Amino acid sequence: MVKSLFKMFKKPGSSKELLTELDITRVTGEAPAPVEVETPAEVSTPEIDVENWKQSDLDLLQLTWDGCCQDPSSEEANTAFRTALHNLHGASGAYGGGALTRLSGSLHMLVSGVEDLQAEAALINLHVQACRATGIADTEASDDIADAVCDALERQVTARISAEAAA
């Protein structure tokens, strides 16, 4: 019996090749007739306003940062700011990436290593304002300026983190 099974599966091109089709109707019964489904002529999908989402995330970042500045000792304000930043950074790729991704990543790295946000308030504020500026213009010249700002802020964050690690 085993020999006969092996013979069924000989290499293609052999002189005694046995071609069989798999027939499972003995197990499953006859195949059901295809069902025709009517589809609507036009399927509407809601448009997603990514630019509006981006602006909302930038506004929330600014609003939560203002809350941190108004009440520096509020753990709730600090958590809200960190959450808004985390969400903005996570969505920045969908918003086009580029400078916003770099800036929010640099800011995220800065606040991740700092417990007291007010100790780095000036640098954090520069990052927040630079993030907001990414939503203003979309030209090649603005990309060059954004890259220069990103480079400068990333160097500042790296220097601050290195100085803290050395201390």
N, C-alpha and C positions, 0 to 999 in steps of 0.2 A: 504494500500500500504506500509506504513512504517513497519507494522508488518511482511509483507512478506520479506522485506529487512533484518530485524533483524533475521528472520528465516534462511536466506541464510548464515549468518555469525555466526552460533552457534559454540560453542566450539567443537574442534575435540573430537571424541570419543562419542559424543551424539548419541542417537539411530537414529535420523532423520537428520543426517549430509548430507548436500547437497554440493557436490563437483562440482564446475564449473570452467571452464578455461576461462580466459579473452580472448575474441575475438574482436579485434578492426578493423578487416578487413572491416566491414561495414562502418567505418569512413575513414579509410586510403586507402582502396582498397587492392588489392592483393599485397603481399610482392614482391619486385623486386627480380629478380634472382641475386644470388651472382656474383660479378665481380671478375674475376681472374686477379691478378696483377703480372706481371713478376718482380722478383727482381734479381738484378745482383748476380752472383755467389759469388763475393767477394766485400764487402764494405770496402773501405779503409778509415780509420780515421787518421788524422795527429797526430803524437805523440807530447806530450807536454813535453818540456824539463824544468822541474821544477827547476833543479839544475842551469840551465843557467839563469832562471828568478831570482832565489835567488841571484846569483852572481851579476847580473845586479842591483838589488835593493841595495845590499851591496856596490857596486861601486858608485852608485848614492848617498848613504848616505855619504860616504867618500868625494866624489867630492863636495857636497853641504856644508859639514862641512868645507872643505878647503876654499870654497868661503866665508863663514862666518868669518873665521880667517883672510883672506886676506883683507876683507873690513867689519870690525865689525859694521859700521854704516849703511850698506846697508840693508834696509828693505826687498828688493827683495831676497837677499841671505838668510836672516833669514827665510823668508816664504818658500823658496825652501827647506831649510834644514828641517823645521818642516813638510812640505808636504812629503818629502822623508821618514822621520821617521814614519809618520802616515801610509804611504803605506806599508812600511816594516813591521811594527807591525801588520797591518791588514792581511798581507799575511803570516806572520810567522807560523801560524798554518798549512798552506798548505806546508810549507817548512820543516815540521817535528816538529814544536813547540819546546819544551824543553828550552834549554838555550837561543836560539834566541828570543823566545817569552818573557822570563823573562827579558832579557837585554833590548830589545826594549821597553818593558812595563815600566821598571824602568827609562829608558832615557826619555820616553814620559812623565812620571809623573814629572820628574825633569824639563824639558823644558816647561811644561804647566804652572808651577808656576813662571817662570823666564822671565822677559821682556828682560833683557840684557844678551844674551847668553855668552858673554865674561866673565861675573862675575863668571860663573861656567865652564869656558873653560877646566880646567884640568879634572874635573869629566866627562864632556861631552866627551872629547877626549878618556878617558878610556873606556867609554861605546861604542863609535864608534869602537875602536880597538878590544874590546871584541866581539862585534857583528861580525866583520870581521873574527875573530879567530874561530867562530863557523863553518865557512865554510871550515876550513882546514882539520880537522881530524874527523873521525866518529868511535871512539872506545870507549870502556867502560871507559878507563883511562881518555880520554878527557872529557867524561861526568862528571866524578868526579871533574876534575879541573874546568870545566865550572860551576858546581854547587857551588863550593867554591867561584869563582869569582862573580857569581850572588849574593850569600849571602852577600859578602863584599860590592858590589856596591849598593845593595838594602838598606843595613844599612846606607851607606853614604847618599843616597838620602833621606831616612826617617829622618836622623839627620838634614840635611840641611833644609828640608821643615819644620820640627818642630822648628828649630832655627828661621827661617823667620816668622813663625806664632807667636812665642813668642815675637818677636821684635815689 
